[in-house]
Amino acid sequence: MTSAGAAGLLTRVSDRGLTSRGVSRVVAAAGALAALLFLRAVILDPRGVLPLFDLTAYQVGGQRVLGGVSLYDSPLLGATRGVFEFVYPPFAALLFVPLAPLHGAVFIAVAVLVGVGLLAGVVWLSLIGLGLIRPGRPGGVPVSLGLGLTGLLLWCEPILETVAFGQINLLVLVLVLADVLRPDSARSKGVLIGLAAGIKLTPLFFVLYLLVTRRFRAAVVASGAFLATALVGAVVLPGDSRTFWAGAFADPSRVGVPEHPGNQSLRGLIARACGLGTGEQLLWFASAALVAVVGLWLAAHFASAGRELPAAVVCGVTATAVSPFSWVHHWVWFAPLLILLLDRALCQRTAAAWLAWTGVAVLGAHGFFTLFGLLPAPLDAPVGNLPAAAYQHGYVVLTAVLVAVLARRALSGVRPRF
C-alpha cells in the first residue's frame, strides 16, 4: 500500500468515522452515563469496587526501598510464596516510593485520578493514531468524544481490573503507544519504550518491532534507555538488582503456575487444555514462536503502509499472548483495539466490520456481563477440557483468530485494513 493510499484511508476515516457529529454525541452521552455508574459504584462501596491490591503492594515496595528491606526475599503482602511477590525490576520500585506515605481517601483518590487520567491518555493517543487529532493543529474531534470513550472503556474488563487493582498497565501502555506514534525523525524515539521496559519487561517485545521495521536507531535508543533504568536500579538498590537479574525475573513461581485459571496467555491455554509436561512445554515454545513471528510480520506490514496504530495494537496483543503469564488486566491493549475497530465499523458499515467490533466488545466487557448474570462466568474446569479452556482463555483465542484473519488477508494481497 502506498503512502497516498494510506493517506486516503485516513481521509475516509475523518469523513465517516468517529468524527461524525451524531456518533460523537451518542458516544459522549453513553460515556457520561458509564462514568456516572462507575462513580456511583465507587461512592457506595469504595473498597469493594477499588480493592487496590496491587497498588497497595507497590506501596509496600516503595516503603521497603525507604526502609532498606529486600524487595524479593518475601511477599509484599501476606506470607504465601507466589502471591503478591515483587515481580518488577528494581527501577520500578523507585517509582513507587511516592506512594509510601499515602493512606485512606487520599490513596484512593490518587489511584482513581491517575488511572482514569492514563485511560484518557490512551484514548487521546488512539485518536491521534487514527489521524483524527493532529497535535499543534486546530480542529479535530470534540473533547466530549474523547471523554465519552474514556467513560465507556472504564467498563472494559482489563481496564476495570487495572483501575480497581491499581495496576501499572495503563502507564506502560501510554509510554509505549506514545513512542510508537512518534515520527521516525525524532532522535529520542525509543526512550519511552525503554523506560516502559525498565518498569515492566514485556515492552521489550517492541524493541523487536523496531528492528523488524528497520528503525535501528530507535531500537538502539530503546535498548540504551532500558539499560539506563537497570543501571539506576543497580546503583540505588545493588542487592535487589543482583537478585532480580540473577534469576528472579525468570522464576515462574513468583507469579503463579502456568495452569492457573487466571493465566490469560497462550501458555495458560495450552496448560489448561493439555496438562503439564515436556510435550506441553514444547508445544508452548513452538506456538508462542509462531504467533510472535506472525504478529511481528503483521505489525511490520501495517507499519509499511503508515498504519502505526494497528501495528502497535497487533504488537501489543501478541506480546501479551506469548508472555508466560498474563492476567486479564494485562490485556489493556483492548482499549485502542476497540477504538480502532469501532472507527473501522463506522467507516466501512459492513456486517463483518460490526461483527469484529461486537465480538471484541463483548469479550472486553465479559466481566460486566457476568456481574449481572448475562454470560456464564469462566469456571475452573478440569485440565484437559478443551472447550472450557478456550472459553476461559477468550483473550488468547480472539488474538489467535485476529492474527490468523489478518495474516490471510495480507498473504492474499489485500491491503491492510484494520
C-alpha positions as a Markdown table, in Angstrom:
| # | Residue | x | y | z |
|---|---|---|---|---|
| 1 | Met | 0.0 | 0.0 | 0.0 |
| 2 | Thr | 1.4 | 3.4 | -1.0 |
| 3 | Ser | 1.7 | 6.4 | 1.3 |
| 4 | Ala | -1.0 | 8.0 | -0.8 |
| 5 | Gly | -3.3 | 5.0 | -0.2 |
| 6 | Ala | -2.7 | 5.2 | 3.5 |
| 7 | Ala | -3.5 | 8.9 | 3.5 |
| 8 | Gly | -6.7 | 8.2 | 1.5 |
| 9 | Leu | -7.7 | 5.7 | 4.1 |
| 10 | Leu | -7.2 | 8.2 | 6.9 |
| 11 | Thr | -9.2 | 10.8 | 5.0 |
| 12 | Arg | -12.2 | 8.5 | 4.7 |
| 13 | Val | -11.9 | 7.8 | 8.4 |
| 14 | Ser | -12.0 | 11.5 | 9.1 |
| 15 | Asp | -15.1 | 11.9 | 6.9 |
| 16 | Arg | -17.2 | 9.0 | 8.1 |
| 17 | Gly | -15.8 | 7.5 | 11.3 |
| 18 | Leu | -15.8 | 8.7 | 14.9 |
| 19 | Thr | -15.8 | 12.3 | 13.9 |
| 20 | Ser | -19.4 | 12.2 | 12.7 |
| 21 | Arg | -21.4 | 14.6 | 14.8 |
| 22 | Gly | -24.1 | 12.1 | 15.6 |
| 23 | Val | -21.6 | 9.4 | 16.6 |
| 24 | Ser | -19.8 | 11.9 | 18.8 |
| 25 | Arg | -23.0 | 12.9 | 20.6 |
| 26 | Val | -24.0 | 9.2 | 21.2 |
| 27 | Val | -20.6 | 8.2 | 22.4 |
| 28 | Ala | -20.4 | 11.3 | 24.7 |
| 29 | Ala | -23.8 | 10.6 | 26.2 |
| 30 | Ala | -23.2 | 6.9 | 26.7 |
| 31 | Gly | -19.7 | 7.6 | 28.1 |
| 32 | Ala | -21.1 | 10.1 | 30.6 |
| 33 | Leu | -23.7 | 7.5 | 31.8 |
| 34 | Ala | -21.0 | 4.9 | 32.1 |
| 35 | Ala | -18.7 | 7.2 | 34.1 |
| 36 | Leu | -21.6 | 8.2 | 36.4 |
| 37 | Leu | -22.4 | 4.5 | 37.0 |
| 38 | Phe | -18.7 | 3.9 | 37.9 |
| 39 | Leu | -18.6 | 6.9 | 40.2 |
| 40 | Arg | -21.8 | 5.8 | 41.9 |
| 41 | Ala | -20.3 | 2.4 | 42.5 |
| 42 | Val | -17.1 | 3.9 | 43.9 |
| 43 | Ile | -19.0 | 6.2 | 46.3 |
| 44 | Leu | -21.3 | 3.4 | 47.5 |
| 45 | Asp | -18.6 | 0.8 | 48.1 |
| 46 | Pro | -15.1 | 2.3 | 47.6 |
| 47 | Arg | -13.1 | -0.6 | 48.8 |
| 48 | Gly | -15.4 | -3.1 | 47.2 |
| 49 | Val | -15.0 | -1.5 | 43.7 |
| 50 | Leu | -11.4 | -0.4 | 44.3 |
| 51 | Pro | -9.6 | -3.0 | 46.4 |
| 52 | Leu | -6.3 | -1.6 | 45.1 |
| 53 | Phe | -4.5 | -4.9 | 46.0 |
| 54 | Asp | -1.6 | -4.2 | 43.5 |
| 55 | Leu | -1.3 | -0.5 | 44.3 |
| 56 | Thr | -1.0 | -1.5 | 48.0 |
| 57 | Ala | 1.7 | -4.0 | 47.1 |
| 58 | Tyr | 3.5 | -1.2 | 45.1 |
| 59 | Gln | 3.2 | 1.0 | 48.2 |
| 60 | Val | 4.9 | -1.7 | 50.3 |
| 61 | Gly | 7.6 | -1.9 | 47.7 |
| 62 | Gly | 8.2 | 1.8 | 48.0 |
| 63 | Gln | 8.3 | 1.5 | 51.8 |
| 64 | Arg | 10.8 | -1.3 | 51.5 |
| 65 | Val | 13.1 | 0.9 | 49.4 |
| 66 | Leu | 12.9 | 3.6 | 52.0 |
| 67 | Gly | 13.5 | 1.1 | 54.9 |
| 68 | Gly | 16.3 | -0.8 | 53.2 |
| 69 | Val | 14.3 | -4.1 | 53.2 |
| 70 | Ser | 14.8 | -6.6 | 50.3 |
| 71 | Leu | 12.1 | -6.5 | 47.6 |
| 72 | Tyr | 12.4 | -10.1 | 46.6 |
| 73 | Asp | 13.1 | -12.2 | 49.7 |
| 74 | Ser | 9.5 | -12.4 | 50.8 |
| 75 | Pro | 6.0 | -11.5 | 49.5 |
| 76 | Leu | 5.0 | -7.9 | 49.8 |
| 77 | Leu | 1.6 | -8.8 | 51.3 |
| 78 | Gly | 1.0 | -12.0 | 53.4 |
| 79 | Ala | 3.4 | -14.9 | 53.6 |
| 80 | Thr | 2.3 | -17.2 | 50.7 |
| 81 | Arg | 5.0 | -17.6 | 48.1 |
| 82 | Gly | 3.9 | -16.8 | 44.6 |
| 83 | Val | 1.2 | -14.4 | 45.9 |
| 84 | Phe | 2.0 | -10.6 | 45.9 |
| 85 | Glu | 5.6 | -11.2 | 45.1 |
| 86 | Phe | 7.5 | -8.2 | 43.7 |
| 87 | Val | 8.0 | -9.2 | 40.1 |
| 88 | Tyr | 9.2 | -5.9 | 38.6 |
| 89 | Pro | 12.7 | -4.6 | 38.1 |
| 90 | Pro | 14.3 | -2.6 | 41.0 |
| 91 | Phe | 13.9 | 0.6 | 38.9 |
| 92 | Ala | 10.1 | 0.2 | 39.2 |
| 93 | Ala | 10.3 | 0.1 | 43.0 |
| 94 | Leu | 12.0 | 3.5 | 42.9 |
| 95 | Leu | 9.0 | 4.9 | 41.1 |
| 96 | Phe | 6.7 | 3.5 | 43.8 |
| 97 | Val | 8.4 | 5.5 | 46.6 |
| 98 | Pro | 6.0 | 8.4 | 46.4 |
| 99 | Leu | 3.2 | 6.0 | 47.3 |
| 100 | Ala | 4.7 | 5.2 | 50.7 |
| 101 | Pro | 3.1 | 8.0 | 52.8 |
| 102 | Leu | -0.4 | 7.9 | 51.2 |
| 103 | His | -3.3 | 6.4 | 53.1 |
| 104 | Gly | -7.1 | 6.4 | 53.3 |
| 105 | Ala | -9.2 | 8.7 | 51.0 |
| 106 | Val | -6.0 | 10.3 | 49.5 |
| 107 | Phe | -4.7 | 6.9 | 48.5 |
| 108 | Ile | -8.0 | 6.0 | 46.8 |
| 109 | Ala | -8.3 | 9.4 | 45.1 |
| 110 | Val | -4.8 | 9.3 | 43.7 |
| 111 | Ala | -5.5 | 5.8 | 42.4 |
| 112 | Val | -8.7 | 6.8 | 40.6 |
| 113 | Leu | -7.4 | 10.1 | 39.2 |
| 114 | Val | -4.2 | 8.6 | 37.9 |
| 115 | Gly | -5.9 | 5.5 | 36.5 |
| 116 | Val | -8.7 | 7.5 | 34.7 |
| 117 | Gly | -6.2 | 10.1 | 33.6 |
| 118 | Leu | -4.0 | 7.5 | 32.0 |
| 119 | Leu | -7.0 | 5.9 | 30.3 |
| 120 | Ala | -7.9 | 9.3 | 28.8 |
| 121 | Gly | -4.3 | 9.5 | 27.6 |
| 122 | Val | -4.7 | 6.1 | 25.9 |
| 123 | Val | -7.9 | 7.3 | 24.2 |
| 124 | Trp | -6.3 | 10.6 | 23.0 |
| 125 | Leu | -3.2 | 8.7 | 21.6 |
| 126 | Ser | -5.5 | 6.3 | 19.8 |
| 127 | Leu | -7.4 | 9.2 | 18.2 |
| 128 | Ile | -4.0 | 10.7 | 17.2 |
| 129 | Gly | -3.1 | 7.3 | 15.7 |
| 130 | Leu | -6.3 | 7.3 | 13.7 |
| 131 | Gly | -5.4 | 10.7 | 12.3 |
| 132 | Leu | -8.4 | 12.3 | 14.0 |
| 133 | Ile | -6.2 | 14.6 | 16.1 |
| 134 | Arg | -3.2 | 16.3 | 14.8 |
| 135 | Pro | -1.2 | 17.9 | 17.7 |
| 136 | Gly | -0.4 | 21.5 | 17.2 |
| 137 | Arg | -3.1 | 21.9 | 14.5 |
| 138 | Pro | -6.7 | 23.4 | 15.1 |
| 139 | Gly | -9.8 | 21.3 | 14.6 |
| 140 | Gly | -10.1 | 17.6 | 15.1 |
| 141 | Val | -12.5 | 15.6 | 17.3 |
| 142 | Pro | -14.5 | 17.3 | 20.1 |
| 143 | Val | -13.2 | 16.8 | 23.6 |
| 144 | Ser | -16.6 | 15.2 | 24.5 |
| 145 | Leu | -15.8 | 12.3 | 22.2 |
| 146 | Gly | -12.6 | 11.5 | 24.0 |
| 147 | Leu | -14.2 | 11.8 | 27.4 |
| 148 | Gly | -17.1 | 9.6 | 26.2 |
| 149 | Leu | -14.8 | 6.9 | 25.0 |
| 150 | Thr | -12.9 | 7.1 | 28.3 |
| 151 | Gly | -16.1 | 6.6 | 30.3 |
| 152 | Leu | -17.2 | 3.6 | 28.2 |
| 153 | Leu | -13.8 | 2.0 | 28.4 |
| 154 | Leu | -13.9 | 2.1 | 32.2 |
| 155 | Trp | -16.2 | -1.0 | 31.9 |
| 156 | Cys | -13.8 | -2.9 | 29.6 |
| 157 | Glu | -12.7 | -5.8 | 31.8 |
| 158 | Pro | -8.9 | -5.3 | 31.5 |
| 159 | Ile | -9.3 | -1.6 | 32.1 |
| 160 | Leu | -11.7 | -2.0 | 35.0 |
| 161 | Glu | -9.4 | -4.5 | 36.7 |
| 162 | Thr | -6.3 | -2.3 | 36.1 |
| 163 | Val | -8.1 | 0.7 | 37.8 |
| 164 | Ala | -9.7 | -1.4 | 40.5 |
| 165 | Phe | -6.4 | -3.1 | 41.5 |
| 166 | Gly | -4.2 | -0.1 | 40.9 |
| 167 | Gln | -2.1 | -1.8 | 38.3 |
| 168 | Ile | 0.6 | -0.1 | 36.2 |
| 169 | Asn | -0.6 | -1.5 | 32.9 |
| 170 | Leu | -2.1 | 1.8 | 31.6 |
| 171 | Leu | 1.1 | 3.7 | 32.4 |
| 172 | Val | 3.1 | 1.1 | 30.4 |
| 173 | Leu | 0.6 | 1.3 | 27.5 |
| 174 | Val | 0.7 | 5.1 | 27.4 |
| 175 | Leu | 4.5 | 5.1 | 27.3 |
| 176 | Val | 4.7 | 2.5 | 24.5 |
| 177 | Leu | 1.9 | 3.9 | 22.4 |
| 178 | Ala | 3.2 | 7.5 | 22.6 |
| 179 | Asp | 6.7 | 6.3 | 21.5 |
| 180 | Val | 5.4 | 4.2 | 18.6 |
| 181 | Leu | 3.3 | 7.1 | 17.3 |
| 182 | Arg | 6.2 | 9.5 | 17.3 |
| 183 | Pro | 7.7 | 10.3 | 13.9 |
| 184 | Asp | 10.8 | 8.3 | 12.9 |
| 185 | Ser | 12.7 | 11.6 | 12.6 |
| 186 | Ala | 12.5 | 12.1 | 16.4 |
| 187 | Arg | 16.0 | 11.4 | 17.7 |
| 188 | Ser | 14.7 | 10.4 | 21.1 |
| 189 | Lys | 12.2 | 7.9 | 19.6 |
| 190 | Gly | 12.6 | 4.7 | 21.6 |
| 191 | Val | 13.3 | 6.3 | 25.0 |
| 192 | Leu | 9.7 | 5.8 | 26.3 |
| 193 | Ile | 9.7 | 2.1 | 25.2 |
| 194 | Gly | 13.0 | 1.6 | 27.0 |
| 195 | Leu | 11.6 | 3.3 | 30.1 |
| 196 | Ala | 8.4 | 1.2 | 30.0 |
| 197 | Ala | 10.6 | -2.0 | 29.7 |
| 198 | Gly | 12.5 | -0.8 | 32.8 |
| 199 | Ile | 9.2 | -0.7 | 34.7 |
| 200 | Lys | 7.9 | -4.0 | 33.3 |
| 201 | Leu | 9.8 | -6.3 | 30.9 |
| 202 | Thr | 7.1 | -7.1 | 28.4 |
| 203 | Pro | 7.6 | -3.9 | 26.3 |
| 204 | Leu | 11.0 | -5.3 | 25.3 |
| 205 | Phe | 8.9 | -7.0 | 22.6 |
| 206 | Phe | 8.6 | -3.6 | 20.9 |
| 207 | Val | 12.3 | -3.4 | 20.5 |
| 208 | Leu | 11.9 | -6.4 | 18.2 |
| 209 | Tyr | 9.2 | -4.5 | 16.4 |
| 210 | Leu | 11.6 | -1.5 | 15.9 |
| 211 | Leu | 14.1 | -3.9 | 14.5 |
| 212 | Val | 11.8 | -5.7 | 12.0 |
| 213 | Thr | 10.5 | -2.3 | 10.8 |
| 214 | Arg | 14.2 | -1.2 | 10.3 |
| 215 | Arg | 14.1 | 1.6 | 12.8 |
| 216 | Phe | 17.5 | 0.7 | 14.0 |
| 217 | Arg | 18.3 | 4.0 | 15.7 |
| 218 | Ala | 15.1 | 3.8 | 17.7 |
| 219 | Ala | 15.9 | 0.2 | 18.7 |
| 220 | Val | 19.3 | 1.3 | 19.9 |
| 221 | Val | 17.8 | 4.2 | 21.8 |
| 222 | Ala | 15.2 | 2.0 | 23.4 |
| 223 | Ser | 17.8 | -0.6 | 24.4 |
| 224 | Gly | 20.0 | 2.2 | 25.8 |
| 225 | Ala | 17.2 | 3.6 | 27.9 |
| 226 | Phe | 16.3 | 0.2 | 29.2 |
| 227 | Leu | 19.9 | -0.4 | 30.2 |
| 228 | Ala | 20.0 | 3.0 | 31.9 |
| 229 | Thr | 17.0 | 2.0 | 34.1 |
| 230 | Ala | 18.8 | -1.2 | 35.0 |
| 231 | Leu | 21.9 | 0.8 | 35.9 |
| 232 | Val | 19.9 | 3.3 | 38.0 |
| 233 | Gly | 18.4 | 0.3 | 39.9 |
| 234 | Ala | 21.8 | -1.3 | 40.3 |
| 235 | Val | 23.3 | 1.9 | 41.8 |
| 236 | Val | 20.5 | 2.6 | 44.2 |
| 237 | Leu | 19.5 | -1.0 | 45.0 |
| 238 | Pro | 22.5 | -3.1 | 44.3 |
| 239 | Gly | 21.5 | -6.2 | 46.4 |
| 240 | Asp | 18.0 | -6.3 | 44.9 |
| 241 | Ser | 19.4 | -5.8 | 41.4 |
| 242 | Arg | 21.7 | -8.8 | 41.8 |
| 243 | Thr | 18.7 | -10.9 | 43.0 |
| 244 | Phe | 16.4 | -9.8 | 40.2 |
| 245 | Trp | 18.8 | -10.1 | 37.2 |
| 246 | Ala | 20.5 | -13.3 | 38.6 |
| 247 | Gly | 17.2 | -15.2 | 38.0 |
| 248 | Ala | 14.3 | -13.8 | 40.0 |
| 249 | Phe | 12.9 | -12.1 | 36.8 |
| 250 | Ala | 12.6 | -15.6 | 35.2 |
| 251 | Asp | 11.3 | -17.5 | 38.2 |
| 252 | Pro | 7.7 | -18.6 | 37.3 |
| 253 | Ser | 6.9 | -19.5 | 40.9 |
| 254 | Arg | 6.9 | -15.8 | 41.8 |
| 255 | Val | 3.9 | -15.2 | 39.6 |
| 256 | Gly | 1.9 | -18.4 | 39.5 |
| 257 | Val | 1.8 | -21.8 | 38.0 |
| 258 | Pro | 1.2 | -22.0 | 34.2 |
| 259 | Glu | -2.2 | -23.8 | 34.6 |
| 260 | His | -3.6 | -21.1 | 36.9 |
| 261 | Pro | -7.1 | -20.3 | 35.7 |
| 262 | Gly | -6.2 | -16.6 | 35.7 |
| 263 | Asn | -3.3 | -17.1 | 33.3 |
| 264 | Gln | -4.7 | -15.4 | 30.2 |
| 265 | Ser | -1.7 | -16.3 | 27.9 |
| 266 | Leu | -1.0 | -18.9 | 25.3 |
| 267 | Arg | 0.9 | -20.9 | 27.8 |
| 268 | Gly | -2.0 | -20.8 | 30.2 |
| 269 | Leu | -4.4 | -22.0 | 27.5 |
| 270 | Ile | -2.1 | -24.9 | 26.5 |
| 271 | Ala | -1.5 | -25.9 | 30.1 |
| 272 | Arg | -5.2 | -25.9 | 30.9 |
| 273 | Ala | -6.1 | -27.8 | 27.6 |
| 274 | Cys | -3.3 | -30.3 | 27.6 |
| 275 | Gly | -1.9 | -30.5 | 31.1 |
| 276 | Leu | 1.8 | -30.1 | 32.1 |
| 277 | Gly | 4.8 | -32.0 | 30.8 |
| 278 | Thr | 7.6 | -31.9 | 28.3 |
| 279 | Gly | 5.1 | -32.0 | 25.4 |
| 280 | Glu | 3.2 | -29.0 | 26.8 |
| 281 | Gln | 6.5 | -27.1 | 27.1 |
| 282 | Leu | 7.5 | -27.8 | 23.5 |
| 283 | Leu | 4.0 | -27.0 | 22.2 |
| 284 | Trp | 4.1 | -23.7 | 24.0 |
| 285 | Phe | 7.5 | -22.8 | 22.7 |
| 286 | Ala | 6.6 | -23.6 | 19.2 |
| 287 | Ser | 3.2 | -21.9 | 19.2 |
| 288 | Ala | 4.5 | -18.9 | 21.0 |
| 289 | Ala | 7.3 | -18.5 | 18.5 |
| 290 | Leu | 4.9 | -18.9 | 15.6 |
| 291 | Val | 2.4 | -16.3 | 17.0 |
| 292 | Ala | 5.3 | -13.9 | 17.8 |
| 293 | Val | 6.8 | -14.2 | 14.3 |
| 294 | Val | 3.4 | -13.8 | 12.6 |
| 295 | Gly | 2.4 | -10.9 | 14.9 |
| 296 | Leu | 5.7 | -9.0 | 14.2 |
| 297 | Trp | 5.3 | -9.6 | 10.5 |
| 298 | Leu | 1.8 | -8.3 | 10.5 |
| 299 | Ala | 2.9 | -5.3 | 12.6 |
| 300 | Ala | 5.6 | -4.5 | 10.0 |
| 301 | His | 3.0 | -4.9 | 7.3 |
| 302 | Phe | 0.8 | -2.2 | 8.8 |
| 303 | Ala | 3.8 | 0.0 | 9.6 |
| 304 | Ser | 4.9 | -0.2 | 5.9 |
| 305 | Ala | 1.5 | 1.2 | 5.0 |
| 306 | Gly | 1.8 | 4.1 | 7.5 |
| 307 | Arg | -0.7 | 2.5 | 9.9 |
| 308 | Glu | 1.2 | 2.8 | 13.2 |
| 309 | Leu | -1.8 | 2.4 | 15.5 |
| 310 | Pro | -2.8 | -1.0 | 14.1 |
| 311 | Ala | 0.8 | -2.0 | 14.1 |
| 312 | Ala | 1.2 | -1.1 | 17.8 |
| 313 | Val | -2.1 | -2.9 | 18.7 |
| 314 | Val | -1.1 | -6.1 | 16.9 |
| 315 | Cys | 2.3 | -6.0 | 18.6 |
| 316 | Gly | 0.7 | -5.3 | 22.0 |
| 317 | Val | -1.8 | -8.2 | 21.9 |
| 318 | Thr | 0.8 | -10.5 | 20.5 |
| 319 | Ala | 3.3 | -9.7 | 23.3 |
| 320 | Thr | 0.5 | -10.3 | 25.9 |
| 321 | Ala | -0.5 | -13.6 | 24.3 |
| 322 | Val | 3.1 | -15.0 | 24.2 |
| 323 | Ser | 4.1 | -13.8 | 27.6 |
| 324 | Pro | 4.5 | -16.8 | 30.0 |
| 325 | Phe | 1.9 | -15.4 | 32.4 |
| 326 | Ser | -0.7 | -12.7 | 31.6 |
| 327 | Trp | -3.5 | -11.7 | 33.9 |
| 328 | Val | -6.8 | -10.2 | 32.5 |
| 329 | His | -5.6 | -6.7 | 33.5 |
| 330 | His | -2.6 | -7.1 | 31.2 |
| 331 | Trp | -4.8 | -7.0 | 28.2 |
| 332 | Val | -5.2 | -3.2 | 28.3 |
| 333 | Trp | -4.4 | -3.1 | 24.5 |
| 334 | Phe | -8.1 | -3.9 | 24.1 |
| 335 | Ala | -8.7 | -0.2 | 24.7 |
| 336 | Pro | -7.0 | 1.1 | 21.5 |
| 337 | Leu | -8.2 | -2.1 | 19.7 |
| 338 | Leu | -11.9 | -1.3 | 20.5 |
| 339 | Ile | -11.4 | 2.3 | 19.3 |
| 340 | Leu | -9.8 | 1.1 | 16.1 |
| 341 | Leu | -12.5 | -1.4 | 15.3 |
| 342 | Leu | -15.3 | 1.0 | 16.1 |
| 343 | Asp | -13.9 | 3.6 | 13.8 |
| 344 | Arg | -13.4 | 0.9 | 11.1 |
| 345 | Ala | -17.0 | -0.3 | 11.5 |
| 346 | Leu | -18.4 | 3.2 | 11.3 |
| 347 | Cys | -16.3 | 3.8 | 8.1 |
| 348 | Gln | -17.0 | 0.5 | 6.3 |
| 349 | Arg | -20.5 | -0.1 | 7.5 |
| 350 | Thr | -20.3 | -3.8 | 6.7 |
| 351 | Ala | -21.6 | -6.7 | 8.7 |
| 352 | Ala | -18.1 | -8.2 | 9.0 |
| 353 | Ala | -16.7 | -4.9 | 10.5 |
| 354 | Trp | -19.5 | -4.7 | 13.0 |
| 355 | Leu | -19.2 | -8.4 | 13.9 |
| 356 | Ala | -15.5 | -7.9 | 14.6 |
| 357 | Trp | -16.1 | -4.9 | 16.9 |
| 358 | Thr | -19.0 | -6.6 | 18.6 |
| 359 | Gly | -17.0 | -9.8 | 19.3 |
| 360 | Val | -14.1 | -7.8 | 20.9 |
| 361 | Ala | -16.6 | -5.5 | 22.8 |
| 362 | Val | -18.5 | -8.5 | 24.3 |
| 363 | Leu | -15.2 | -10.2 | 25.3 |
| 364 | Gly | -13.8 | -7.0 | 26.7 |
| 365 | Ala | -17.0 | -6.4 | 28.7 |
| 366 | His | -17.2 | -10.0 | 29.8 |
| 367 | Gly | -16.7 | -9.2 | 33.5 |
| 368 | Phe | -19.5 | -6.6 | 33.3 |
| 369 | Phe | -21.9 | -9.2 | 31.7 |
| 370 | Thr | -21.0 | -11.9 | 34.2 |
| 371 | Leu | -21.5 | -9.5 | 37.0 |
| 372 | Phe | -25.2 | -9.2 | 36.0 |
| 373 | Gly | -25.6 | -12.8 | 35.1 |
| 374 | Leu | -25.9 | -12.1 | 31.3 |
| 375 | Leu | -23.0 | -14.5 | 30.5 |
| 376 | Pro | -21.7 | -17.6 | 32.4 |
| 377 | Ala | -18.5 | -17.0 | 34.4 |
| 378 | Pro | -15.5 | -19.0 | 33.2 |
| 379 | Leu | -15.4 | -21.9 | 35.6 |
| 380 | Asp | -12.3 | -23.5 | 36.9 |
| 381 | Ala | -12.8 | -26.6 | 34.7 |
| 382 | Pro | -10.6 | -29.7 | 34.9 |
| 383 | Val | -7.4 | -29.7 | 33.0 |
| 384 | Gly | -7.9 | -31.3 | 29.6 |
| 385 | Asn | -11.4 | -29.8 | 28.9 |
| 386 | Leu | -10.6 | -28.0 | 25.6 |
| 387 | Pro | -13.9 | -26.2 | 25.1 |
| 388 | Ala | -13.9 | -24.9 | 28.7 |
| 389 | Ala | -10.2 | -23.9 | 28.4 |
| 390 | Ala | -11.0 | -22.0 | 25.1 |
| 391 | Tyr | -13.9 | -20.1 | 26.8 |
| 392 | Gln | -11.7 | -19.5 | 29.9 |
| 393 | His | -8.9 | -18.0 | 27.7 |
| 394 | Gly | -11.1 | -16.0 | 25.4 |
| 395 | Tyr | -8.5 | -13.2 | 25.0 |
| 396 | Val | -5.9 | -15.6 | 23.7 |
| 397 | Val | -8.4 | -17.3 | 21.3 |
| 398 | Leu | -9.5 | -14.0 | 20.0 |
| 399 | Thr | -5.9 | -12.8 | 19.4 |
| 400 | Ala | -5.2 | -16.1 | 17.5 |
| 401 | Val | -8.2 | -15.6 | 15.3 |
| 402 | Leu | -7.4 | -11.9 | 14.8 |
| 403 | Val | -3.8 | -12.7 | 13.8 |
| 404 | Ala | -4.9 | -15.6 | 11.5 |
| 405 | Val | -7.5 | -13.5 | 9.7 |
| 406 | Leu | -5.2 | -10.5 | 9.2 |
| 407 | Ala | -2.3 | -12.8 | 8.0 |
| 408 | Arg | -4.7 | -14.5 | 5.5 |
| 409 | Arg | -5.7 | -11.1 | 4.1 |
| 410 | Ala | -2.1 | -9.9 | 3.9 |
| 411 | Leu | -1.0 | -13.1 | 2.1 |
| 412 | Ser | -3.9 | -12.8 | -0.4 |
| 413 | Gly | -2.6 | -9.4 | -1.4 |
| 414 | Val | -5.4 | -7.4 | 0.3 |
| 415 | Arg | -4.1 | -4.1 | 1.5 |
| 416 | Pro | -4.0 | -3.8 | 5.3 |
| 417 | Arg | -7.4 | -2.6 | 6.6 |
| 418 | Phe | -7.9 | -2.6 | 10.4 |
